[in-house]
Amino acid sequence: MAARTKTTAKPRPAYRCTECGNQLPKWVGRCPECNAWGTVEEYGAVPIRTTAAGPVSAPARPIAQVDGQVATARSTGVPELDRVLGGGIVPGAVVLLAGEPGVGKSTLLLDVAAKAAGARHRTLYVTGEESAGQVRLRADRINALSEHLYLAAESDLGAVLGHIEAVSPGLLILDSVQTIASAELDGAPGGPAQVREVAGALIRASKDRGMATLLVGHVTKDGQIAGPRLLEHLVDVVLSFEGDRHARLRIIRGIKNRYGATDEVGCFELHDEGITGLADPSGLFLTRRDKPVPGTCLTVTLEGRRPLVAEVQALMVDSQIPSPRRTTSGLESPRIAMILAVVERHGGVKLGKQDIYTATVGGVKLTEPSADLAIALAVASSSSDTPLPSNLVAIGEVGLAGEVRRVTGVQRRLAEAHRLGFTHALVPPDPGKVPAGMTVVEVADIGEALRAIPGRRRAAAKPRGEAPSTRRRASEAPRETPPAPRAGRRETPVAAYPEELMEGWEPVDSDELR
């Protein structure tokens, strides 16, 4: 029995935006949905509908009696994507993947479509931006062919629903949601009204059939997902595909996930033969050298829950202009300006008449404050023209007072550095449990950290330009008795002095450090 609906028309005019189809109760000069001016026009009266209670599709049951096996996640065939999704894609789930043009969304999803296709789970790939022949050429290039992968090039919502009825897929991939339009609704494809209608129809089809759906979404010029904000609320999972088009690294980051956590990231490498997952991506962020060079320092950053070893570089040259340059790449400019001020004020490094260039390696972007200490050491290393040891990592946030603050996940970062062969680390106080065989020095402020650089100790003992024969060796300098450990403090394998951290490191001058 259908629900009883009473319709009463009021003699009240209604207004609609001719650009996006948004309905408004009164006239306004600017549409609040698409922000277009002068597009709101009167078109008739607003019908007032009241819906009475009707029959239900299934009776309500206690939640403990609901079968949860039907919602078990199934692998997509791409482990890095499964990591972000929380183990796989859930039947009936709708996933929105958004990213900038050229970042590799279509390449990744075509690879997912081929690997997830099987005799029991067909995959339907619908493209609204390319022809079927163009998609086939990409599939040949990345070896994404499967007899259970079906391809259709459509831009009408009704045709897409018809393909779903004919193929009955277990996985639907739509590239992209902004290119599909419904003939029953006014407005151009990609408009807010069309996006809502297309997404709503596909979500209903996915839930009714238990069909997983992957939607490709566009982004605006400021990086936000294009279309109405309602689209992100309707879908179950929202993923952001990030990466510099001039670098090989691509990262999938979870923004919303109803079936798992959003603190996981997936790392991929984009190349001529397609895109592949990176189970250990730290190698992309490091530069292999025969010997260390000044102005470089390694740190460990956390992308979600995944620790990654990254390299920070700094270069200082004499400025030829009244206002020295401060250029950054992969780092935040305001953060770099603050660290430079702290290094000069509390570290005694003169930076006023120097052009300073700071960058990361491999296209990674470091935004968390745990890289502050590594940046400060790289700047000081470039200033003194003294390389840091290649087996050193620096972790810590630097405050305006020069103190080195704790950061989250220090033990996880140290474990990753130890796994990759790094044996020494500069960390904030109280790092917790230290991996066996790793020497860790706790530094309370930026001054203690900078004293770990041999060139800084030599510069403090000898003014620039003094004859080498008068240089004072570190072994000749009197050393105070190490401070007694604080009561109740746990024992960790740390050096008593930052200078002792340098002992045995190569290729630094061993006579200077012995």
C-alpha positions as CSV (number, residue, x, y, z in Angstrom):
1,M,0.0,0.0,0.0
2,A,1.5,3.3,-1.1
3,A,2.0,6.1,1.4
4,R,-0.9,8.7,1.4
5,T,0.3,12.1,0.3
6,K,-1.7,15.3,0.5
7,T,-0.8,18.1,-1.7
8,T,-1.9,21.7,-1.1
9,A,-0.9,24.5,-3.3
10,K,-0.4,27.9,-1.7
11,P,-0.7,31.1,-3.6
12,R,2.9,31.8,-2.8
13,P,5.5,32.3,-5.6
14,A,8.6,30.1,-5.9
15,Y,12.0,30.9,-7.3
16,R,14.6,28.8,-9.1
17,C,18.1,29.4,-10.2
18,T,18.3,29.0,-14.0
19,E,22.0,28.1,-13.7
20,C,22.0,25.2,-11.2
21,G,18.3,24.5,-10.6
22,N,18.4,25.4,-6.9
23,Q,14.9,26.2,-5.5
24,L,14.4,29.1,-3.2
25,P,11.4,30.4,-1.2
26,K,12.1,34.0,-2.1
27,W,14.0,36.0,-4.6
28,V,17.7,36.8,-4.0
29,G,20.2,38.5,-6.2
30,R,22.9,35.8,-5.8
31,C,22.2,32.1,-5.8
32,P,23.6,30.7,-2.5
33,E,24.3,27.3,-4.2
34,C,26.3,28.2,-7.3
35,N,27.1,31.9,-6.4
36,A,25.8,33.1,-9.8
37,W,24.3,36.6,-9.9
38,G,21.0,37.5,-11.5
39,T,19.9,33.9,-12.3
40,V,17.1,33.5,-9.7
41,E,13.6,33.8,-11.4
42,E,10.0,33.2,-10.3
43,Y,8.4,30.1,-11.8
44,G,5.3,29.2,-9.8
45,A,3.8,28.3,-6.5
46,V,5.5,26.0,-4.0
47,P,3.5,22.8,-3.3
48,I,3.2,21.9,0.3
49,R,3.4,18.1,0.8
50,T,2.7,16.2,4.0
51,T,3.4,12.4,4.0
52,A,1.4,10.0,6.1
53,A,2.9,6.8,7.6
54,G,3.2,4.0,5.1
55,P,4.4,0.4,4.9
56,V,8.1,-0.5,5.7
57,S,10.5,-2.5,3.6
58,A,11.6,-4.7,6.5
59,P,10.7,-4.7,10.2
60,A,13.2,-3.3,12.7
61,R,15.3,-5.9,14.5
62,P,17.7,-5.8,17.5
63,I,21.1,-4.8,16.2
64,A,22.7,-8.0,17.5
65,Q,20.5,-10.0,15.1
66,V,21.6,-8.2,12.0
67,D,23.9,-10.2,9.8
68,G,27.2,-8.3,9.5
69,Q,28.9,-10.8,7.2
70,V,27.2,-9.2,4.1
71,A,29.3,-6.1,4.8
72,T,32.7,-7.8,5.0
73,A,35.3,-5.8,3.1
74,R,36.7,-7.3,-0.1
75,S,40.2,-6.6,-1.4
76,T,40.5,-4.3,-4.4
77,G,43.7,-6.1,-5.5
78,V,45.8,-3.0,-4.6
79,P,47.3,-3.3,-1.1
80,E,48.0,0.4,-0.7
81,L,44.4,1.3,-1.5
82,D,43.2,-1.4,0.8
83,R,45.3,0.1,3.6
84,V,43.5,3.4,3.3
85,L,40.0,1.9,3.0
86,G,40.6,-0.2,6.1
87,G,41.2,-3.6,4.6
88,G,39.2,-3.4,1.4
89,I,36.0,-2.0,-0.1
90,V,32.7,-2.9,1.6
91,P,29.9,-4.2,-0.7
92,G,27.3,-1.4,-1.2
93,A,29.8,1.3,-0.2
94,V,30.2,4.4,-2.3
95,V,33.7,5.9,-2.4
96,L,34.6,9.4,-3.7
97,L,38.1,9.8,-5.0
98,A,39.1,13.4,-5.7
99,G,42.3,14.9,-7.0
100,E,43.9,17.4,-9.4
101,P,43.9,16.8,-13.1
102,G,46.8,14.7,-14.2
103,V,47.6,13.3,-10.8
104,G,46.8,9.7,-11.9
105,K,43.2,9.0,-10.7
106,S,42.0,7.3,-13.9
107,T,45.2,5.3,-14.2
108,L,44.9,4.0,-10.6
109,L,41.2,3.1,-10.9
110,L,41.7,1.4,-14.2
111,D,44.3,-0.8,-12.5
112,V,41.9,-1.4,-9.6
113,A,39.2,-2.3,-12.1
114,A,41.3,-5.0,-13.7
115,K,42.7,-6.5,-10.5
116,A,39.3,-6.6,-8.7
117,A,37.4,-8.2,-11.7
118,G,36.7,-11.9,-11.4
119,A,34.2,-14.5,-12.5
120,R,32.0,-13.9,-9.4
121,H,32.6,-10.2,-9.2
122,R,32.4,-8.4,-12.5
123,T,33.6,-4.8,-12.8
124,L,32.0,-2.1,-14.8
125,Y,34.1,0.9,-15.8
126,V,32.1,3.9,-17.1
127,T,33.9,6.8,-18.5
128,G,32.3,10.1,-19.3
129,E,35.5,12.0,-20.2
130,E,37.1,9.7,-22.8
131,S,36.0,7.3,-25.5
132,A,36.2,3.6,-25.1
133,G,39.1,3.4,-27.5
134,Q,41.2,5.9,-25.5
135,V,40.6,3.9,-22.3
136,R,41.6,0.7,-24.1
137,L,44.9,2.3,-25.1
138,R,45.7,3.2,-21.5
139,A,44.7,-0.4,-20.4
140,D,47.2,-1.8,-22.9
141,R,49.9,0.5,-21.6
142,I,49.5,-0.5,-17.9
143,N,48.5,-4.1,-18.6
144,A,45.0,-3.7,-17.1
145,L,43.0,-6.1,-19.3
146,S,40.6,-8.7,-18.0
147,E,37.7,-10.7,-19.6
148,H,35.6,-9.8,-16.6
149,L,36.1,-6.0,-16.9
150,Y,33.4,-4.3,-18.9
151,L,33.9,-0.8,-20.4
152,A,31.2,1.8,-21.4
153,A,31.5,5.4,-22.5
154,E,28.3,7.2,-21.4
155,S,27.3,10.7,-20.2
156,D,23.6,10.0,-19.5
157,L,22.5,8.8,-16.1
158,G,19.8,6.6,-17.6
159,A,22.3,4.8,-19.8
160,V,24.6,4.2,-16.9
161,L,21.7,2.7,-14.9
162,G,20.9,0.5,-17.9
163,H,24.5,-0.8,-18.1
164,I,24.3,-1.6,-14.4
165,E,21.1,-3.7,-15.1
166,A,22.7,-5.5,-18.0
167,V,26.1,-6.3,-16.4
168,S,25.2,-6.7,-12.7
169,P,28.7,-5.7,-11.6
170,G,30.1,-6.2,-8.1
171,L,32.2,-3.0,-8.6
172,L,31.2,0.1,-10.5
173,I,33.8,2.8,-11.3
174,L,32.5,6.1,-12.7
175,D,35.0,8.6,-14.2
176,S,33.8,11.1,-13.4
177,V,30.6,12.1,-11.5
178,Q,30.8,15.7,-12.9
179,T,30.4,14.4,-16.5
180,I,27.2,12.5,-16.0
181,A,23.8,14.3,-16.3
182,S,20.2,13.3,-15.9
183,A,17.8,14.1,-18.8
184,E,15.0,14.7,-16.4
185,L,16.7,17.6,-14.7
186,D,17.6,21.0,-16.0
187,G,21.1,22.3,-15.8
188,A,24.5,21.5,-17.3
189,P,26.6,18.4,-16.3
190,G,28.7,19.1,-13.3
191,G,26.2,21.6,-11.8
192,P,25.2,21.2,-8.2
193,A,21.7,20.0,-9.0
194,Q,23.0,17.4,-11.5
195,V,25.7,16.2,-9.2
196,R,23.2,15.7,-6.4
197,E,20.8,13.8,-8.7
198,V,23.6,11.5,-10.2
199,A,25.1,10.8,-6.9
200,G,21.8,10.0,-5.3
201,A,20.7,7.6,-8.1
202,L,24.0,5.7,-8.0
203,I,24.0,5.5,-4.2
204,R,20.5,4.0,-4.2
205,A,21.5,1.5,-6.9
206,S,24.6,0.6,-4.9
207,K,22.7,0.0,-1.6
208,D,19.9,-2.0,-3.3
209,R,22.3,-4.3,-5.2
210,G,25.2,-4.5,-2.7
211,M,27.4,-3.1,-5.4
212,A,30.6,-1.2,-4.4
213,T,31.0,2.1,-6.3
214,L,34.0,4.3,-6.9
215,L,33.3,7.8,-8.0
216,V,35.9,10.1,-9.4
217,G,35.5,13.7,-8.4
218,H,37.0,17.0,-9.7
219,V,38.6,19.6,-7.4
220,T,38.5,23.4,-7.6
221,K,41.6,25.5,-8.1
222,D,42.1,25.8,-4.3
223,G,42.1,22.0,-3.9
224,Q,38.6,21.5,-2.5
225,I,36.2,18.8,-3.9
226,A,34.1,20.4,-6.6
227,G,30.3,20.3,-6.4
228,P,27.9,20.7,-3.5
229,R,29.2,19.9,0.0
230,L,26.2,17.5,0.2
231,L,28.1,15.1,-2.1
232,E,30.7,14.4,0.7
233,H,27.9,13.8,3.2
234,L,26.1,11.3,1.0
235,V,29.0,9.0,0.1
236,D,30.6,6.6,2.6
237,V,34.3,7.2,2.0
238,V,36.1,10.3,0.8
239,L,39.7,10.0,-0.4
240,S,42.1,12.7,-1.6
241,F,44.6,11.8,-4.2
242,E,47.6,14.1,-3.8
243,G,51.0,14.5,-5.5
244,D,53.2,16.9,-7.5
245,R,52.9,16.2,-11.2
246,H,56.7,16.7,-11.5
247,A,57.4,14.0,-9.0
248,R,56.8,10.3,-8.9
249,L,55.2,10.1,-5.5
250,R,51.4,9.9,-5.1
251,I,49.6,9.7,-1.8
252,I,46.0,8.7,-1.1
253,R,44.8,10.2,2.1
254,G,41.5,9.4,3.8
255,I,39.2,12.3,4.7
256,K,36.1,10.4,5.7
257,N,35.6,6.7,6.2
258,R,32.5,5.1,7.7
259,Y,34.1,1.7,7.8
260,G,37.6,2.4,9.1
261,A,40.1,5.0,10.4
262,T,41.2,8.1,8.5
263,D,44.8,8.2,9.8
264,E,46.2,5.8,7.1
265,V,47.8,6.9,3.8
266,G,48.6,4.9,0.7
267,C,51.8,5.7,-1.2
268,F,52.2,5.1,-5.0
269,E,54.8,5.6,-7.6
270,L,53.6,6.9,-11.0
271,H,55.7,5.9,-14.0
272,D,55.4,5.2,-17.7
273,E,54.1,1.7,-17.2
274,G,51.3,2.8,-14.9
275,I,51.1,3.2,-11.1
276,T,52.4,0.8,-8.4
277,G,52.1,0.8,-4.7
278,L,55.0,1.5,-2.4
279,A,55.2,-0.6,0.7
280,D,58.4,1.1,1.7
281,P,58.4,4.6,0.1
282,S,61.2,6.1,2.2
283,G,63.8,5.5,-0.6
284,L,62.1,8.1,-2.7
285,F,62.8,10.8,-0.2
286,L,66.5,10.1,0.3
287,T,69.6,11.0,-1.9
288,R,72.3,8.3,-2.1
289,R,75.8,9.8,-1.8
290,D,79.2,8.4,-1.3
291,K,79.9,10.9,1.5
292,P,77.8,13.5,3.4
293,V,77.5,17.0,2.1
294,P,76.9,20.2,4.1
295,G,73.3,21.5,4.4
296,T,71.5,18.2,4.6
297,C,69.7,16.4,7.5
298,L,67.4,13.5,7.8
299,T,64.2,13.4,9.8
300,V,61.2,11.0,10.2
301,T,57.8,12.3,9.4
302,L,54.4,10.6,10.0
303,E,52.0,10.4,7.1
304,G,48.9,9.1,8.9
305,R,50.3,6.3,11.0
306,R,53.1,5.5,8.6
307,P,56.6,6.8,9.4
308,L,58.6,8.0,6.5
309,V,62.3,9.0,6.5
310,A,62.7,12.3,4.5
311,E,65.7,14.5,3.7
312,V,65.8,18.3,4.3
313,Q,68.3,20.4,2.4
314,A,69.5,24.0,3.0
315,L,71.8,26.2,1.0
316,M,73.2,29.5,2.1
317,V,75.0,32.0,-0.2
318,D,76.0,35.6,0.2
319,S,73.2,37.8,-0.9
320,Q,73.7,40.4,-3.7
321,I,70.6,42.3,-2.9
322,P,69.6,44.4,0.2
323,S,66.8,42.0,1.1
324,P,68.1,38.4,1.2
325,R,66.0,35.8,-0.4
326,R,64.1,33.1,1.6
327,T,62.9,30.4,-0.8
328,T,61.3,27.1,0.2
329,S,60.2,24.0,-1.7
330,G,58.1,21.3,0.0
331,L,58.2,23.3,3.3
332,E,55.9,25.9,4.8
333,S,57.4,29.4,4.4
334,P,56.1,30.8,7.7
335,R,57.5,27.9,9.6
336,I,60.9,28.3,7.9
337,A,61.0,32.0,8.8
338,M,60.3,31.2,12.4
339,I,63.0,28.5,12.5
340,L,65.6,30.8,11.0
341,A,64.8,33.5,13.6
342,V,65.3,30.9,16.4
343,V,68.5,29.6,14.9
344,E,69.9,33.1,14.7
345,R,68.7,34.3,18.1
346,H,69.3,31.2,20.2
347,G,71.8,29.3,18.1
348,G,74.2,32.1,17.4
349,V,74.2,31.5,13.6
350,K,74.4,34.8,11.6
351,L,71.9,34.7,8.8
352,G,71.2,38.4,8.1
353,K,73.1,38.8,4.8
354,Q,72.6,35.3,3.4
355,D,70.2,34.0,0.7
356,I,68.7,30.9,2.2
357,Y,67.1,28.1,0.2
358,T,65.4,25.2,1.9
359,A,63.8,22.2,0.2
360,T,62.8,18.5,0.5
361,V,63.8,15.6,-1.7
362,G,61.5,13.4,-3.8
363,G,58.5,15.7,-3.9
364,V,57.4,15.1,-0.3
365,K,55.8,18.0,1.6
366,L,56.6,18.3,5.3
367,T,54.0,20.2,7.3
368,E,54.2,18.7,10.7
369,P,56.5,20.4,13.3
370,S,58.6,17.3,13.9
371,A,60.9,18.4,11.1
372,D,61.9,21.7,12.8
373,L,65.0,20.3,14.4
374,A,66.2,18.8,11.1
375,I,65.7,22.1,9.3
376,A,67.6,24.0,12.0
377,L,70.5,21.5,11.8
378,A,70.6,21.7,8.0
379,V,70.8,25.5,8.1
380,A,73.5,25.4,10.7
381,S,75.4,22.7,8.7
382,S,75.3,24.9,5.6
383,S,76.4,27.9,7.5
384,S,79.5,26.2,8.9
385,D,80.1,24.3,5.7
386,T,80.3,21.1,7.8
387,P,78.4,17.9,6.8
388,L,76.3,16.0,9.3
389,P,76.9,12.2,9.5
390,S,74.9,10.2,7.1
391,N,73.5,7.9,9.9
392,L,71.9,10.6,11.9
393,V,68.2,11.5,12.1
394,A,66.8,14.6,13.9
395,I,63.3,14.7,15.4
396,G,61.7,17.5,17.3
397,E,59.6,20.7,17.3
398,V,61.5,23.9,17.9
399,G,59.8,26.7,20.0
400,L,60.3,30.4,19.8
401,A,62.3,30.3,23.1
402,G,64.7,27.8,21.5
403,E,63.4,24.8,23.3
404,V,63.1,21.4,21.6
405,R,59.6,20.0,22.2
406,R,58.2,16.5,22.1
407,V,56.2,15.3,19.2
408,T,53.9,12.4,18.8
409,G,55.1,8.9,17.8
410,V,58.7,9.3,18.7
411,Q,59.1,5.6,19.4
412,R,57.5,4.7,16.1
413,R,59.8,7.1,14.2
414,L,62.9,5.8,15.9
415,A,61.9,2.2,15.1
416,E,61.6,3.1,11.4
417,A,64.9,4.9,11.4
418,H,66.6,1.9,13.0
419,R,65.0,-0.5,10.5
420,L,66.5,1.5,7.7
421,G,70.0,1.4,9.2
422,F,70.3,4.7,11.1
423,T,72.2,4.3,14.3
424,H,72.1,7.8,15.9
425,A,69.3,10.3,16.6
426,L,68.7,13.7,18.2
427,V,65.4,13.8,19.9
428,P,63.5,15.9,22.6
429,P,63.7,14.8,26.2
430,D,62.0,11.6,27.4
431,P,61.7,9.8,24.0
432,G,60.5,6.6,25.6
433,K,61.8,3.1,24.7
434,V,64.7,3.3,22.3
435,P,65.5,0.5,19.8
436,A,68.3,-1.8,20.9
437,G,71.6,-0.8,19.3
438,M,70.6,2.8,18.5
439,T,72.3,5.8,20.2
440,V,69.9,8.6,21.1
441,V,70.9,12.0,22.4
442,E,68.2,14.1,24.2
443,V,68.5,17.8,23.5
444,A,66.5,20.3,25.5
445,D,67.2,23.4,23.3
446,I,68.5,24.4,20.0
447,G,71.9,25.3,21.5
448,E,72.6,21.7,22.6
449,A,71.5,20.4,19.2
450,L,73.8,22.7,17.3
451,R,76.8,21.7,19.5
452,A,76.5,18.2,18.0
453,I,77.9,19.6,14.7
454,P,81.8,19.4,14.8
455,G,82.2,22.5,12.7
456,R,80.2,24.5,15.2
457,R,82.6,23.4,18.0
458,R,85.7,24.2,15.9
459,A,84.2,27.6,14.9
460,A,83.6,28.4,18.6
461,A,87.2,27.5,19.5
462,K,88.8,29.3,16.5
463,P,87.8,32.6,14.8
464,R,87.5,32.3,11.0
465,G,90.8,32.9,9.3
466,E,93.1,31.6,12.2
467,A,96.0,29.4,11.2
468,P,95.2,25.7,11.3
469,S,98.1,25.0,13.7
470,T,96.4,26.9,16.5
471,R,93.1,25.0,16.1
472,R,92.1,23.4,19.4
473,R,91.1,19.8,19.3
474,A,88.0,18.6,21.0
475,S,90.1,16.1,23.0
476,E,92.1,18.9,24.5
477,A,89.1,20.8,25.8
478,P,88.3,20.1,29.5
479,R,85.2,18.1,29.9
480,E,82.9,18.5,32.9
481,T,81.6,15.5,34.8
482,P,78.4,14.2,33.3
483,P,75.3,15.2,35.2
484,A,73.8,12.5,37.4
485,P,70.6,11.0,36.2
486,R,67.4,12.3,37.6
487,A,65.7,10.2,40.3
488,G,63.1,7.8,38.9
489,R,64.2,8.3,35.3
490,R,64.3,5.2,33.1
491,E,67.7,4.2,31.7
492,T,68.1,4.7,27.9
493,P,71.3,4.3,25.8
494,V,72.0,8.0,25.4
495,A,75.3,9.9,25.3
496,A,76.3,12.1,28.2
497,Y,77.2,15.0,25.9
498,P,76.0,15.9,22.4
499,E,79.7,15.9,21.4
500,E,79.9,12.2,22.2
501,L,77.3,11.5,19.6
502,M,79.8,12.2,16.9
503,E,82.4,9.6,18.1
504,G,83.0,6.9,15.5
505,W,81.1,8.6,12.7
506,E,82.5,8.5,9.2
507,P,83.6,10.2,7.1
508,V,84.0,13.1,9.6
509,D,87.6,13.6,10.7
510,S,88.3,11.0,13.4
511,D,91.2,12.9,15.0
512,E,88.8,15.8,15.7
513,L,86.2,13.6,17.2
514,R,88.3,11.0,19.1
